[in-house]
Each structure stands twice: as C-alpha cells, then as structure tokens.
Amino acid sequence: MINTVPVGGKTPVLTVKELETMGFKIAPFPGMAWTAAIKAMQRVLKELKERGSLERLAARMVSSQEMFEVVGLSDYRALEKKFLEF
C-alpha cells in the first residue's frame, strides 16, 4: 500500500499504472475529490461575487435532482416513510 497525496505531498506523483507496475495493490488518494470540490466552490463563489450570476458556470453544475441523488435523499425518504408508517 502507498499513500498518495498528489498536491503538496512528499510522495512522488505517479500514475495508477506506474504504481501497479511497482507492485502496489492499494493506493488511496485521500481527499482528492474533496480538494477538487473546494476549488470548484471557490470558483463559484468568486463568479457570484464578481458577476452576480452563475449563468456562465451552469453547465458545470449538477441539477438539484442529481445533487439529491448523490447524497442519497431518496433512500432517506424511503426510510422516513418506513418509520412514519410504524
């Protein structure tokens, strides 16, 4: 196992294929989606502050329905319904 931190870490940045070739079976990339999301949030807030609109970024954003599905809202609604019927 190798712990990779491509942004600001001490481990050399290697591709998954390179790590496989070196014999690594597990290579977590902790926080990579989170750090990318933070950059995206900063860009959205900057755009909103500077232009007062997010129209230019709309194509890069998920719909409300997609957002709700990512967080599992339908599962929570089903669970809620189950307990309300109890």
N, C-alpha and C positions, 0 to 999 in steps of 0.2 A: 504494500500500500504506500502511496505517496500522497502527501497533502499539498495540493497546488493552489497558489494564490497569484494568479497572473498579473494583478495590478498591485504593485507595491510590496510584493512578497520577496523572499530570499531565494526561493526555488526557481531555477531557470524555466522560462516559458517554453513548454514543449507541447506538441500536438498529442491528441489521444493515440494516434497511430505510433508516434515515437515512443510514448510510454509503454504501449503494448509490446513493441519491439524490444524494449529494455526489460521486459518480463513483468511489468506491473499489471496486476489484475484489478486493482481498485484504485481509482484516482478521483476522489471527490473534489469538486470545485465549489468550496463553501462560499456562500454569499454572492456568487456571480450574478444570478438573476436579480438579487436584491440591490447590488450596486448599480446595475444597469437601470433598474427601475428608479432609483434615486436620481440618476442623471436625467431620465425622461421626465420625472416630476419637476426637477429644476427647470428644464426647458419649457414645460407647460406653464409654470408659474411666471417665468420671465416673459414669455409671449403674452400672457394675460396682462401682466403689469405694463409692458411696453406698448402693446397694440390694443388692449382692451377687448380682445376677441381671440377665440381659439379656432377660428374658421380654417386657417392655414394648416393646422395640425389635426383636424378632424379625421382625415384618412388614416392617421397613425394610431388612432384611439379605438378601443373596443366599444361596442354598443353597451347599453345598460344591461341588456339581456345576457350578453357574453360575460360581463363582469359578475352578474349574479350567479351564472353557472360555474364560473371559476371558483367562487367561494362556497359553492355547494348549497345555494339558497333553496333549491327545490328539495334537497334532502332534509334540510331543516324544517321546511314547510310540511313535509310528509310526517316528520317526527312530531311536530307541533299538532298536526291533525290527529295523530295516533293518541297523544296524551289528552287532547281536548275531548275525545270520544270516551275516554276512560271514565 
